[in-house]
Amino acid sequence: MRKPFTYLLGAAALALAATACSTPAKNDTTEITEVKMTKERLLDKIKGGWAGQAIGCTYGGPTEFKYNGTMIQDYVPIEWKEDGLKWWYENSPGLYDDIYMDLTFVDIFDKYGLDAPIEKFATAFANAGYMLWHANQNARYNILNGIMPPESGHWKNNPHADDLDFQIEADYAGLMAPAMVNAATGYTDEIGHIMNYGDGWYGGVYVAAMYSMAFAHDDIETVVTEALKTIPAESKYYQCMNDVINWHKQYPDDWKQTWLECEKKWSSDLWCPEGVFVPFNIDATINSAYVLIGLLYGQGDFDKTMDISMRCGQDSDCNPATAAGILGTMLGYSKIPEKWMKSVREVEDMNFAYTDISLNKTYDMSLRQALEVIRLNGGTVTDNDVTIKYQQPEAVRLEQSFPNHYPTNRLSLHQDLNQPVTINFSGKGIVASYSFSSTNEDYVAEVEVTIDGQVAEVAKLPAAFKTRRHELFFKYDMKNTDHNVVLRWLNPDKAANLRITTAIVYGDAPAAK
């Protein structure tokens, strides 16, 4: 069992004279040692984070992945109804996947404590009743088939390792570690590697860090720049976020110009099999950039922040949810404009889908966890107040998914597997997609995958959608040469239809123009 993550300050730092500072000067954090606030204010900020996230999900819900590779123009109306949250809760509760996914982890901390082993989180995640996609679904499949974290999220076992999944699920870590940014990023490590690695993990690290910093600073530029110090400067993720911050300085009044610069430099999704060679992009890096654009150009205005993040496109419900959650934490629940809050208050006692947890219960759980983390990290808690030992941000370790793998070709195959299928390709990696249907949900197809004459695996393909395998097969880090793949369906069933559809081929250099 792992110990609770505690970022303890050294004895010399603890001996420093305390500096009570809940609203430090812009970009001046070096002298901060403590952040003091009332418990009431702490709870107000925690509630602001969760409520902001729910509002952002609802606001962007109708546009999710309908605008890929293009911004949502100003003339496109975004309707908001006073009972908006309740309607989605009752009619399309899957919209709130980034919240009820978060709550899986919050609930484990609540039931088993801050030292809960990673197996508790992984098992709860893999066996939950909700549907999953991309990195999450690949991780669920891995865990159910004996590949536990961190291997479940590693790029060699998960073609979606750089997708944004953990980015939209990491809010819990910042909300449970107010102004203790290194504790917050610590709580992302094991959980974030359930489903992601490298830049995919960094998406969650940065989000958690921004939430944590939002408890200590009332200036959004300070929040985003200080939080970025938790990301290794050598990473692609850091370089993209740093570009956004610099483009904001260069074009302070034109978020669309910064969006355009992002599209020119950072919009390629090279690894998600559904995003390669097409406008769809679920990569953590570009979607984090859209969150950051909303925060910087929103200038602390809740409506504007959410709207800009949404209008950047792609995952345009999760991105405004993240931006609104971070800003909601900075402002506090009591400062979120009333136009949004009537809808929130209407659902606060309603449980999220697939859970027995409501927003009101979430507020209480997060507060209890935050108070415990404050104590563990050298702070104090009294009946009415908290004193938090402020942490200067430190970078997490450097990771890179898919090093020196570049998509070079998309093979259109579309062959039934009633007979063996042969694929010849030249490269160092391949990811194959498939279609599969069966009238028997208990059926599990078995496909033998032979690569260059050697059986690489027998892929098990459940017919049940919840436990499905995302890709038929994948293999990375091979010799960059000619390869032969043969697929054999070992247990064909008349009630099932199974066919390979496409395959992405990877080389060790970008394809020649």
Summary of the structure (lengths in Angstrom):
residues: 513
radius of gyration: 23.0
end to end distance: 51.9
largest distance: 75.7
contacts: 1887
relative contact order: 0.15
helix: 44%
strand: 17%
